[in-house]
Amino acid sequence: PADTVAALVDAAVAEIAETGFDGLTVRGVARRAGVSPATAYTYFASKEHLLTEVFWRRLAALSAPVATKRQKPAERIADAVRDVALLVADEPELAAGVTTAMLAHDSDVQALRERIGAAIGARLAHAIGPDADPRIVRALVFTFIGALLSAGMGYATYAELPDVMADAAGLMTAGSR
């Protein structure tokens, strides 16, 4: 099963690069992965679920950022989000698809969205330090998710997001960049 899921995730990345989000289907991904549609639907209820899984797997594979005491909180925040911001930056069709997919209302996407939010929150809390105010962490999570959405909609670039987060963190933590 793990190999099948990995094959479907890999096939989804290749498929969306060719078809875009509108042309993406679980059936097409199954064909590319060499499995039956029924098998694909056993693991993924929708293309939204599949694309959110792609993002989750990439996020989960990231190593934890290494913060130093010499860095200001805003710099540590920028470092903490840099790799996350760039997960889909070089794949415009995937980026647009993930942006749309993660807004879906189905329960499988919601469960992954909660994991993604928790992982981003943990990265941000770690960057702030052991005395991180949970309210600031939550505000930074909301800010970063909004920034990801803005980049996915074309209002910013993914490469700009670490600087945006450093600015926001500087304001929220009363620190300067």
Disulfide bonds with the S-S distance in Angstrom:
none
